[in-house]
Amino acid sequence: MLETAAKAVRSRFFESLDKLTTAIDTALNHISIPKVSNYF
């Protein structure tokens, strides 16, 4: 039972980590492109 709970927590953690990574990638794509072009 404890193992099942650990798996559930782990999968939930990685799922939210995945969403966070996607959100960061999206944000960086929106932010970094204008900033980079400002230097050139």
C-alpha positions in Angstrom: 0.0 0.0 0.0 2.8 2.4 0.8 4.5 1.5 -2.5 1.3 2.4 -4.4 1.1 5.7 -2.6 4.7 6.5 -3.4 4.1 5.7 -7.1 1.0 7.9 -7.1 3.0 10.8 -5.5 5.9 10.2 -7.9 3.7 10.2 -11.0 1.8 13.3 -9.8 5.1 15.0 -9.2 6.5 14.2 -12.6 3.2 15.2 -14.3 3.4 18.6 -12.6 7.1 18.8 -13.4 6.3 18.1 -17.0 3.7 20.9 -17.1 6.1 23.2 -15.4 8.8 22.5 -17.9 6.3 23.1 -20.8 5.3 26.4 -19.2 8.9 27.5 -18.8 9.7 26.5 -22.4 6.7 28.5 -23.6 7.6 31.5 -21.4 11.2 31.4 -22.6 10.1 31.3 -26.2 8.0 34.4 -25.7 10.6 36.2 -23.6 14.0 35.3 -25.1 13.3 35.9 -28.8 12.6 39.7 -28.4 15.5 40.1 -25.9 17.9 38.3 -28.3 16.9 40.4 -31.2 17.4 43.6 -29.2 21.1 42.8 -29.0 21.6 42.5 -32.7 
